[in-house]
Amino acid sequence: LKAGKDKLIATSARKLLNGKLKRYGELTSFSIDTTARTMAGQVALKGESAVLDVSVGQYEVSRDNESLKLVVGDISTSREWVNLVVEDLLKEQPELAAIEITDPSIAKLLETIL
């Protein structure tokens, strides 16, 4: 049952993330483990021949008034320079780690893991 739920959430999250990433590339694979609260995926970046592996070592879903947010932490990638950029950005603008969920169907799905 858990594996099916994780796969359903991953499919919906991939849709959301591809909408945010379309300018840069496409999320070609994505998985989530709701028990360990981890995520992993591969991004095919425009102009790059190799995919970018991305992992999120922790996440939480939170409700703030009427909005639902996915807050990610412990982000790492297969490219050192990307890791450094992410680290710098999140240090300067920690709010970037919180993704507001605006799609009602994705929000409903994510509420199941609150």
GIVENPE-V797667 format. One record per backbone hydrogen bond with DSSP energy under -0.5 kcal/mol. CO is the residue of the C=O (numbers start at 1). NH is the residue of the N-H. If there is no record, write none. Layout:
co=CO nh=NH
co=CO nh=NH
This chain:
co=1 nh=5
co=2 nh=6
co=3 nh=7
co=4 nh=8
co=5 nh=9
co=6 nh=10
co=7 nh=11
co=8 nh=12
co=9 nh=13
co=10 nh=14
co=11 nh=15
co=12 nh=16
co=13 nh=17
co=14 nh=18
co=15 nh=19
co=16 nh=20
co=17 nh=21
co=18 nh=22
co=21 nh=24
co=21 nh=25
co=24 nh=46
co=26 nh=28
co=26 nh=44
co=29 nh=42
co=31 nh=40
co=32 nh=34
co=33 nh=37
co=33 nh=38
co=37 nh=59
co=38 nh=33
co=39 nh=56
co=40 nh=31
co=41 nh=54
co=42 nh=28
co=42 nh=29
co=43 nh=45
co=43 nh=52
co=44 nh=26
co=45 nh=48
co=51 nh=53
co=52 nh=43
co=53 nh=78
co=54 nh=41
co=55 nh=57
co=55 nh=76
co=56 nh=39
co=58 nh=73
co=60 nh=62
co=60 nh=71
co=62 nh=64
co=62 nh=69
co=63 nh=65
co=64 nh=67
co=67 nh=64
co=68 nh=101
co=69 nh=62
co=69 nh=71
co=70 nh=72
co=70 nh=99
co=71 nh=60
co=73 nh=58
co=74 nh=57
co=76 nh=55
co=79 nh=83
co=80 nh=84
co=81 nh=85
co=82 nh=86
co=83 nh=87
co=84 nh=88
co=85 nh=89
co=86 nh=90
co=87 nh=91
co=88 nh=92
co=89 nh=93
co=93 nh=96
co=94 nh=97
co=95 nh=98
co=97 nh=72
co=97 nh=99
co=98 nh=100
co=99 nh=70
co=100 nh=102
co=101 nh=68
co=102 nh=104
co=103 nh=107
co=104 nh=108
co=105 nh=109
co=106 nh=110
co=107 nh=111
co=108 nh=112
co=109 nh=112
co=110 nh=113
co=111 nh=114
